[in-house]
Amino acid sequence: MEVPTDPKAPLPSRRRFLRRAARVALGVTALTASTAIYGYWEASSIRVRRQTVSVPRLPEAFRGKTVAVLADLHHGPLVNVAYIREAVSLANSLEPDFFALVGDFAHKGNKTREQLPPCLEALSALRAPLGVFAVPGNHDMQDEGAIYRECIAATLLTDVTNCAVRLSLGGEHLWIAGVDDLWWGKPDQAAALKGIPEGAAVVMLCHNPDFAQEHPDERVGLMLSGHTHGGQICVPVVGSLWLPSRYGSKYRKGLVDGPGSKVFVSCGLGLAGVPLRFDCPPEIDLLTLV
């Protein structure tokens, strides 16, 4: 039912209206600014996420061993080398048994020659008794990955693109395999798994978690990925504003059941698009294998 207005009631003055409008505009501006400031702060505040993950057929000697996952550093205009060194220092303090670096070291695909070397050099300070293993991401694919291969060969990091490395402890073995980027590289899972004995425990490195959905293989016990940034900006109720995956939010972050293996997706450390994160802080993941 409409409430009748009093024709004798005074109309709000133009000055009063403008004051109210100004207060509303100021409130909106303050809210926007505070949100941006928080998002900028969150983007620089690295957290450590710890999780226990089961790996099928994992030998006794490797049970309880840890892997630190670093993803999506995106060295470039939004992520400087000082931040990467800070992440490296924090990662080393966790004392993992080995490291998995799952791609997107550079920010801009056509600037990998200038952005990759400083990032990879900083990452070369990572130390772990069983090694530091890496695969490229889609942002590292200039010249079909030739620049990435050239740059990483000049470091102490172990590139496992389309190949595998055997780790040995007490006469038992764990295989660390890797594949090229799904969208811009030439991933070859057959080559990566070639020569690995049947029934062996395998941890696969792959930048894009969609690979697990499109190329399932039960020989892979666990796949480690990044790429999605966890959505980077996650709005309550609305959800992630951006997710580079063909499978919606399935591979957004954390431990996921793929059709052939479990997949752990890191929210990563760097930034894409804007220098902000919201409800999705940068992270280093320390996984305990069981």
PyMOL commands that set and color helices and strands:
alter all, ss='L'
color gray80, all
select helices_A, chain A and resi 14-43+60-62+81-93+109-123+138-140+142-153+189-193+210-214+229-231
alter helices_A, ss='H'
color red, helices_A
select strands_A, chain A and resi 47-53+66-70+98-101+132-134+158-159+163-169+172-178+202-205+222-225+234-235+239-240+254-257+262-265+283-289
alter strands_A, ss='S'
color yellow, strands_A
deselect
rebuild
show_as cartoon
